[in-house]
Amino acid sequence: MSTARFFAPAFRAKLRACCTRLKAGAIHTVPHAGVDFSAAQEVAHELGVPLFLSVHDDLAYTAAGAASASSREAAMRAAWNAASARFVISDSLGEEYCRRYGQHSYQVVTDGLTQVHVPRAVTSHARLHIYFMGLFHMAYERNLRALLDALAILKREEPALDVTVLLRCEHVRAHVTAGEIPVKVLPFGDEAQVQRDMETADLLYMPLHFGDEHANFARYSLSTKMVTYIGSGLPILYHGPDNSAAYSLLSKHRSAITITTLAPDEIASALRGLDPQTRHEVAANAAALAERDFMLTSQTERFWGTIGREMGRA
């Protein structure tokens, strides 16, 4: 929650009193919906303790309506430069914040996996079961509609092709899923249910917003969904812009089938060219990426190890 300017002095005073009472040795803040993090920076300075900054999304996107651009940018620049350590959700975000606010070291910290599934062999061209799980933003509707139209093209070309789409996302508007391709929309499920769903999936669908409205989210953020997907042992079907943080990571490591268009015929052409070997290679590359960069143990060490080292210097 963002503190209005009127309440900022009281918030700052309460934060300082709380940190003093608890004998806080450092302050960790996550800029997100406003400029409250600037109070954390000020209190850390007043108390002479380290400030740790974690940025999960570009503040220019998440706080666009909460503060003026000038005050938001000034606050972010001050905190970025004052922090003892900086944690970001992606290299894309870290590089951009160094460009905007000043060159500093940063650590990429995101969700972590406890297990990476072994990619399974793909033996059939004749089946295409596509699976999506998580929040389905309305901005993804264009992606899904284009995908379904592309699958309809493939189905008309090859009537024996077994094509289904399963969306574990609670709700998608009916007109988006209407058409020739069977689409099943199910309620959210727990991790065990998602794993059971994936046992019958061939591709994991990862749509990302096209267009300017959500450009800064796509360009700098990595989703929990992506982390889950890369450890699944299944090939990812990325469907979004070619300038996103996810595209940059997945394409660099050849860890996804990437589609960067909303044209159904072009999507159909990309899917038509998929063979079992390509699917398996993509899934294997994703598993290797997961084991190298996204295990919970390494994420935890990166975060707490950095904090421990900085606290030792304080």
ABEGO torsion letter per residue (X at the ends): XBBBAAAAAAAAAAAAAAAAAAGBABBBBBBAABAAAAAAAAAAAAAGBBBBBBBABBAAAAAAAABBAAAAAAAAAAAAAABABBBBABAAAAAAAAAAAEBBBBBBBBBBBABBBBBBBBABAABBBBBBBEBBBAAAAAAAAAAAAAAAAAAAABAABBBBBBBBAGBBBAAAABEABBBBBBBBBBAAAAAAAAAABABBBBBBBBEAAAAAAAAABBBAAAAAAAAAGBBBBBBBBAABAAAAAAAAAGABBBBABABAAAAAAAAAABBAAAAAAAAAAAAAAAAAAABAAAAAAAAAAAAAAAAAAX
